[in-house]
Each structure stands twice: as structure tokens, then as C-alpha cells.
Amino acid sequence: MNDTIKGSIIGAIITGIVSLLIFFLGNFSTQETIERNTVETLTEYFDSVEKEMTYEQALRAIYVENEDLKTKIEDLEIASKNNEDKMLEKNEDMYREEILEQAKSVFESNEVEKAVDILSDGLKTLPGDEAFLDKISEYRSYTPVALFEKQILYKEGQMLNSHRGSHKHPDNVGNLYPPSAYEIYASDTETENSITYALDGEYALLTGTLAIRKNSYHESLWVEFYDGNFKLGETEIVGDGIRPVDFEINVTGVIDLTIKAKTNTSYGFAYTNGFYLQK
């Protein structure tokens, strides 16, 4: 309720009381008696009015009391609004903490995109929240990057081929690889099968899975990883009777990464959905 409405209501009450008193007393008293009796009656309705006051003093006291009342009401409204703001802020803090904790738990389970989705949903409730935006930026920096889509500095042989067509490709344990999967080739010829990629020291880890193709009798293949002439590591061998293998290679600080396909048979073909870099 605004000040104008409050003042109007209180003013109407005062006017009504005075009018009633004058109506009932007007025919039986002088003006002075009317005013004195009015003041006496007003003491019953207003704490600020005393019997010894003149009529004008009583009206002035009522006016002051009215103004004090409006001030108190305004103070109460402000206090109420502040309490509401504090409660809302507290609820927002609790909600923010819960969302950040959920996203962190999912992120630590290596589900980067799911963690980002949780934070993005949080932004629908708290638009523009800096804590959510900062975490989204941080988590996205860990999103795996496909090595085979990086800039190729040098290539020798026919180590890597991407499939064409619409059919899927089975490995030796029955896993099906989509048409977008890659085929890695190695041979025992003098020609080396290798590719060098520019990493520019931006990544820390390289991961992937390698599987020999179906019906790969008397075939074998593994991949070695180099930083210049320094060997960083290699995958386990995949071949006839060997299940697909996962690998992790530390590539921290590597500027140019060379991968080489090797075999201890005449040749070997393996499938992979890709090798992935993480920061």
C-alpha cells in the first residue's frame, strides 16, 4: 500500500470522527465545548492525544502519529523485502552449490559432456551465473580432441585410412565399428607407415582402443608413439586370438607427435574409432 492511500485512509477516519462529534454535540454546546469534547474523545482513539491539548494541538499530534505510522510501515516493508532478498540469495547459493557438486562428480567420472549439460541446465535457473560459466569453460577445455583431425606435418606409407560406404566393420571378437571408423595398416616392408601431428605442447594425454579385424589369421599390429626420436610408449599387440586393447600415452609438452604402425607378421589391419587427446 503506497503513502497516498495510507494517508487518505487515516485522514478519512479522523474526518469521520470529528464530523460525528460535531453532529451530535453541535446543537448543545458552544464551539469551545465541541472542540474540548472532541479532544477528549480523540484520546480514546489516538495515544498521542492528551486531554489537556487544544483542538489544534490534538490534530497536530494525530498528524505526527500518522506520519510515524507511515514511517514504521515503510520500515517494515523494507525489512520484509530485505529478508526476502536474503532468503532468495541463500536459496540461490544452496542451488548453485548443489549443481556444482553434481557436475564435479560427473566430470570426475570422465563424463565431460554430461557435466557441461548439468551446468547448462543450472543456467536456466540462474541465467548468467559466473560460477556455472567458469566451470563450463574449464570442463570444455578437457573435452577430448580427435588426433586424426589435427594438422598432419608429415606422412609416410599408408598407415591410416578412413572407411567409406555404409556398412559396419567387425573386429575379431564381434564388435562392430561404424563406417566412420579408421583402419590402421602395418607391413614388414622397408617403407615405414607413420604420421606426424602438430600438438604444440597443448595436451597431456592420448588415449584410444585398437582391435584387429575379423578373420585376421596370421596378422598382428601395434602402434608406437614418438616425440622426435624419443619413444613415449606403445600399445599392446593385437592379432589373431587377442582381444582389443586400450592404451594411454603421456604426451605432456610434446610439440610434434609421431605414430608408427608396426607388425611382426607380413602385414596387419586394425580398427579404431580414433585416438583422442586430453589437456
N, C-alpha and C positions, 0 to 999 in steps of 0.2 A: 504494500500500500504506500503511495507516494505522500510527500509532505502536504500537498494541497488538499488531498482527500482527508487526511488526518485532521488538519486544521478546520476544514469545513464541518466535519462531524462534531468535534468538540465545541466549535463555535455555535452550532445549531443547538446543542444541548444547553449551553449557557443561556442562549437567547430564549429557548423554550422555558427554562426555569424562571427566568426574570419575568417573562411575559405572563406566566401563570400567577406569579406572586402579585404582579401589578393588577391583574384581572380580579383576583379575589380580595385584594386589600384596597384597591383604588377608591372604592365608594365609601370607605370607612376611616381612612387615615389621610393625614397630610403627606406631602411629598417626602418630607424628612422621615416620617414614620415608616412610609413604604420602603425607603432606602435602608433604614435601620433593620426593619423586619426581613428585608431581602438579604442583607448581610448575614443576619442570624441564621436564616435558612440555608444560605450558601455554605456555612460552616459544617453543615451536615453532609455536604457533598464533596467538599474540597478541603484537604488537610492544610493547605496554605492560607486559608481564610480564617481570621480570628474575629470574635465578636466586637472588639474594640475598634476595628478598622472602619474607615468611612467607605461609602459605596464605591468611590473611585479607587481606593486602595485595594478593596476586595477584588474589583475587576482586574486591576494590575497584577495582583497576586495570582489570580486564576490564569492570566495570560502567561506569566512566568512559569507557572506549573505546567501549562500546556506545552510551552517550549521545551521545558526539561523532559517532559514525557516523550516528545518527538525525538529529542536527542538520545534518550535511553533506547527507544525503539530502533532508531538508526544504528546505535552501537550494537544492539542485539542482532540486527540483520547482518551487520559487517562481521561480527563474531561467528555467526552461523555460516556465512559464506566462507570465512577463513577455515572453519572446521571442515566444511565440505571439501575445500581445496586440498587440505592436508590429508583427508581420508582418501581422496582420489589419487593424490600423489603417492600415498602409502600403497594403495592397491596397484598402481602402475609399477612401483618398484618391485612388489611381490611378483607381478605377472612377468616383468622383464627378467627377473632372476630365474623364474621357473623355465621360461623359454630358452634362455642362455644355457641353463643346465641341461635341458633336453638336447639341444643342438650339440653341446660339447660331448655328451655321452655317445650320440650317434656318430659324430666326427671321429671319436677315438676308436670306433669300430670300423673305421675306414669307409664309411658311407658319406662321402663328402657332399654329394648332390642332395641327399636326404637331409643333411644338416642345414644346407642352404635353404631348402624348401621350408623347414621348420621356422627359420628366421624370417623368411619372406612372408609366411603366414602371420608372424608376430607383427610385421609392419602394417598389416591390415588393421590391427587394433591400435597400434601406436605408430601412426604414419611419421616417417622421417626420423625415427629413433636412431640416434647416433651409435648407441651400443650395438644395435642389430646391424646397422650398415657397416660398421667397422669389422664385425665378425664375418659378415658375408664376404667382404673384400679379402679378409685373411684366409677364410676357408677356400675360396675360389682359387687362391694362389697355390693351393695344394692339389687342385684338380689335375689328374694325370694327363700328360701330353703325349700324343702318339709319336713315337720316334720316327716311324716310317713316313710321317708327314713333314718332318723337319727338312731343312735345306741340305741337299746332298753336295758334299765337297768333292768327293771322288768315288768312282765305282769301277770295279774290275770283275769281269765274268758275269755270270747270270745268277747270282745268289738269290735275288728276291724277285718274285713275280706275284702280282695280284691277279686273282681269278676273274674270269669273265663268264657271262652266261647266267643262268638262273638256278642251276642245280647245286645241291649241297655236297660237301666233300667229307667222307668218313675217315676217321683215323683207325688205328689198329685195335682199338677197344670199343669201337662203335659210336664214339662221339661224332656229331655232325657239325661241320664248320660251314658257315654261310658263304654265299658267293663272294662276299667282300673280304673273306679271309685271305691270308697271304701264304704262299708256298715258298719255302726256303730250299735251295738246291746246293748240294756239295758234290764234288767229284775228286778223284785222285789224280787228275791231270796236273800238268805244271801250271796251268792258268789258275790263279787264285780267285776265289769267289769272295769278294769283300766289298763293303760300302763304308764310307766315312761321312759322318754327320757333324754339323756345327752345333755344339751345345753352348759354347761361350761361357762356361762356368756357372750356368744358371740353375743346374739341377743337382740333386743329391742321390737319387736312387733310380735304378732301372729295373723293371720287373716284367715278367711275361711267362707264357706257357709254351712248351714245344712238344709236338706229338708226331710220331712217324705216321705216314699214310697207310691206309688199308692195303693188304696184300703186298706188304713191303718186304718180301722174302730176301734175305741176304743184303739188306740195306741198313745203313747206320748214318747218324748225323749228330753233330753237336756244334755249338756256337761259342767262339772265343771273343773277348772284348778287350780292346787296347786303347790306351792313352798314349799316342805316339808309339814308341817301341815298348812301352811298359804294359805288361799284361795285367789287367784288372781282375780277370776271372773268366770262368767258362761255365756253360751249362753241363748237366749230366748228359750222357749219351742216350739217344733214343734209337730204337731199332726193333727188329723182329722179336716179339715176346717181351718188350719193355714198355711199361705204361708211360703216359705223358708226364713230363717233368716241369715243375715250376722253378723259377730262378729269381734271385735278387742280386744286383751288382751295384756296388757303391761307386757313383760317378761324381762325387763331390769335387768341384774345382776343375773338372775335365773341360777343356776347350774344344777339342776335336775328338770324337769317339769313332773308333773303327771296329766294325763287327766282321768276323770271318767265319764262314761255314766250313766245317771240317768233316771228314769221313775216314773210316778205316776199312771201308769196302770200296768197290768200284765207284759207287755213287750213292746218294741218299736224297729222299724228298721228305720234308716235314711240313706240317701245317701249324699256323699260329694265327690268333685273332689280332696280334700286334704286340709290340714291345712298348712299354709305357714309362715315361719319365715323371718323377715327382720332385718337388722342391723340398 
